[in-house]
Amino acid sequence: MTEFGYAGKILTIDLSDGSTASLPSVDYADRFLGGRGMAAKLYWDLVPPQTGALDPDNCLICVTGPVAGFTGLAGCRWQICAKSPAMDPEAFSYANLGDRWGSWLKYAGYDGLVVRGKAAKPVYLFINNDIVEIRDASSLWGQPTFEAADRLKAELGKAVSVLTIGPAAENLVCFATMLTDDGSSGASGLGSVMGSKRLKAIVAAGNKRPRAADPERLSHLAQRVLELRKDTWKNWFVDIPGRTRLRPCYGCVSGCFRKSYQAEGGRRFKFFCQPVHVYWEIPQKYHDDWQAVSLLAIRLCDRYGLDTTVMQPLIAWLSSCYQEGVLREEDTGLPLSRIGSAEFIEELTRKIALREGFGDLLARGTINAAARVGSKAQQLLSASILTRANETRDYDPRLVLTNALFYATEPRRPINQVHELTHALWMWLNWSQGQEDAFLSYDDLRVVAENFWGGAAAADFSTYEGKALAAKKIQDRAYAKESLILCDFLWPIIWVRFAENHTGDPTMESRVLSAITGKEIDQAGLNKIGERIYNLQRAILLRQGRGGRQGDRLMDYLHEEPLQDVFFNPECLVPGQDGEIVSRQGAKIERTDFEKLKSEYYQLRGWEVKSGLPTDTRLRDLELGDVAADLKARDLLR
Ligand code: SF4
């Protein structure tokens, strides 16, 4: 491993016996870079497949990548991985966070942190350069996230960064989050893994800056990223003028629409991305200042530590159940006739986080709750829930067919993959409707498809042609990106407002990595690392019993119910052959078409087409011989 870009060590802590140790990053970085790749290999090595998500033997793995700690690149993101309680059956899963906590961990001297075991009483970790301490957190247990973080910062100083859980994770709600002191939350129920270990918070600080092999080249690349990304997100997404202001993550090149606002009392809270939508439309019928209620909802979710990507469709499902007479106020103890009010969101979040009454049922996930309520309640899931991890139906695969492969092969909503084609479609839609500032035409989209998705066929959203290849290319690149780790809102640089054909540069990621490590790697080499990491994750999921072809499945309704609308595209318009505008309203994913798509995809991946299992040849070609040997012993290799 290069001496550049990495801190060199991965800290391991066993909360059962209080022991600490470290692993050399070199054992993981060469083949798996960092981020998702490093976490997946640590998980493969350390967590037996039968381990339960809330068992002490499950490992909470926090990792940075080689880009973390270098500013100007939108590369200071970091990941948390573990077996997750969010889906049934439980599975290895992941969360990607922004803010500064990851860089602070690296500045403390660690590329990653592995926490296993279970403390006898509530604790927090204090990691400050060479000081690693497990400290008593009894007085913090039961505290909401904001209060716990503020108390720790008041005690330890503003220079530290704090990751904390709230009551939902302490009470093992299956979709509980963890929250950084600047509002980034980690989803997929991984907060409850932290709660199961009685780990209230992790505090990081340090001053060990990583070095780049070629700082001058890196600086030029950062400047180039800034030029290419100029005004990418101009006029996108909601805002509250006069109330919100930009609040980029640490080390971001230019920011996106990540904002914050000041609430009563002076503390600032987040306002960005999907959380904004958790309670955005419905309060409008109740309040003059409905935006205050929407902001309250985001705050409550973060305060208790509840995943907004689960809460948004959960609220929609409760509303449908109430309207259809499936749930009543007297059965649930919830003011269902006042969905949209402040009173409702306060009651709902508290009941779930503290597992009071009907909230205890909801804390097990919406799909589970619907199964307990009855068949009509289950039928109503399809309007809002897209994954078996209870996540929101925003980027529907009936609209963007390639997304079907992402949802089918991942344990949770793989937002960094579904964004790629969906954002491209969204940009084209704005252009096709003559929206001011829209720039991505159909001709541009074809060039993008040729450069990034394997061919122009991927720009025709009305057929299955070219979609398996596009899926493989997007996934391999996404896994490399998730291991560097570069932010999804700026990377990959696919479309550019101010460039010929509005087409971006697929070589930027590999050039950034080369400048940091001093080891030259090209785009193909980096994508091959992404493919290796993706295959490793496939092996983890197979070893947990997920199944090959039969495990690659979608929610049944996507095959059975016609598409009606999608939040950003109510008429479901897409570019068809030669740019003709067609609507996918009424479309389903026919099962025979889907199985054919999977077959083509398995072939491209070098897996056995019949079973969807990896082959010895392909895994060895990807330098995963050790993984192949393990799968072979379990009859999961072809
Ligand atoms: S683009 Fe937005 S989310 Fe990404 S690192 Fe920058 S501020 Fe954070």
Residues whose N, C-alpha, C, O or C-beta is under 5 A from the ligand:
A	BS01	SF4	A74 G98 P248 C249 C252 G255 C256 R258 C487 F489 L490
